């Protein structure tokens, strides 16, 4: 049988959509080949502006559906990836690039903001205590609750 038609790659689906440095990224793909059949499916990805690509072999989940996982990456990194497949007659297809930015989770920003606020309050209390100590003969300042 003469097969000169490459595999057909469709339905590229990425989870999670919003990626943090804590998350590996799972890519699910539908690949079919009407000729000799699909031989292999893989994800080829690069980091930032690098032209170097890393390949990850996709696992067949069931007929025509494949999945591969891109490992976790550093925050503020751009990951680009291509979905590749070849058939048993060595015809190949590539779809992409797809890309995503690796972010920091919102809860980490909230924790950082809370730490900065607490540090600011601690510095302000220390400053006020030092200012009161430097006044000669001043009685100790009463402790007042915050917000009054």
N, C-alpha and C positions, 0 to 999 in steps of 0.2 A: 504494500500500500504506500503510495506516495503521499507524504504529509509535508506541506510547506506552509501551513497555517500555525502561527504561534498560539499558546494558551491565551484564553480570555480572562483578564483580571477585572473583577467588579466588587462592589460593596465593601470598600475598605472602611473598617470601623475601629476607632481608637478609644480605649478607656484607660484611665480617666480622661475626660475632655480637658479639664483644668489640672495641670500636672504640677506637683510640688517635688522637691528634692527627696521626699520620703517615698515617692511612688515609682515603681517600675511601670512601664506603659505596655498594655496588651493590645496588639493589633490583630483583628480578625478579618479574614479575606475570603472571598468566594473566587475560586479559580476552576475553570473547566477547559477541556480540550476535546474537540470533536474528532480529532485524528487519532494519533497513536496513544493519547492519554497523557496526563500530567506526570512528569518525572519528579520534579522538586519545586518547592516554593520557599522563598526566603525574603527576609527584610535586610536591606542594606542601609545603614545609617551613618551619619557623620555628625560631629560635634562642632558647633560654632562655624567659623569660616574654613575649617579644615577640608581639604579635598580627599583625605583618607577616609575610606568607608570600612565599616565593620559589618560583617554578615552574620545573621542569625537564621538558622534553619527553622522554618515553620513546621509545626506538627499538624498532621491531618486529624481533625476532630471527627469528621464523618465525610461522606461522599461530597467532594467539592468545597468543603469548608476547612480552612487552615487558620492556625493561630501562632503568633510569635510574640515574645516579650522583650522589649528594649529595657536594659537595666537602668536603675536609678542614676541620675546625673546631678551634678553640682547646681546650686541655685544660680539663677540668671544666665543659664546656658540655653542656647538655641539648638534644638535637635532637628535635623532634616532626615527624612527617610523615604525610601523607594521600595515598592513591592515588586518582586521579581519572580518569574516562573519560567521553567522550560519544560518541554515535552520530551517524550521518548525518542523523537526524531531530531532532537537538539535544536528545535526552534525556540526562541526565547522572547519574553515580553517584560517590559518594565513600566510601572505606573508611578508617577510622582513627579516632583517631590511633594511630600506632605511635611509639615513642620509644627513644632510646638515650643513654647518657652517654659523653662523649668522655674517655678516660683517658690516663694516661701509661704507656708500656710498662714492664713489670717490670724489664727490663734497665737502664733509666735510673735506677730507684730503687736498683738494686744498685751502679751506678757512683757515684751520689751518696753512698751509704753508705760505699763504699770511699774516696772522696775525704775525707769527714769523718773517717774512722778515721785516714787518713794525716796529715791536718792535726793531729789530736789527738796522734798519736805525735810529730810534729815539734815541737809546742808543749811536750810533756813533755820531750823531749830538750833543747830550748833552755832550759827552766826548770832542769833538773838541771845543765846546764853553767854557767848563771849562778849557781846556788847554790854550786857548787864554787869558782868564781872568787872569791866573796865571803869564803871562809874564809881567814884569813891563814896563810900558810906551809903550806897543804895541798898535798900532791903531786897531780899531775894524776890524775884518775880513769881507771882502766883501762876500755877499751871492752869491754862484755860483749855477747854475742849476745842477741837477744830471746828471752824465754821461760825465762831461767835465773834 
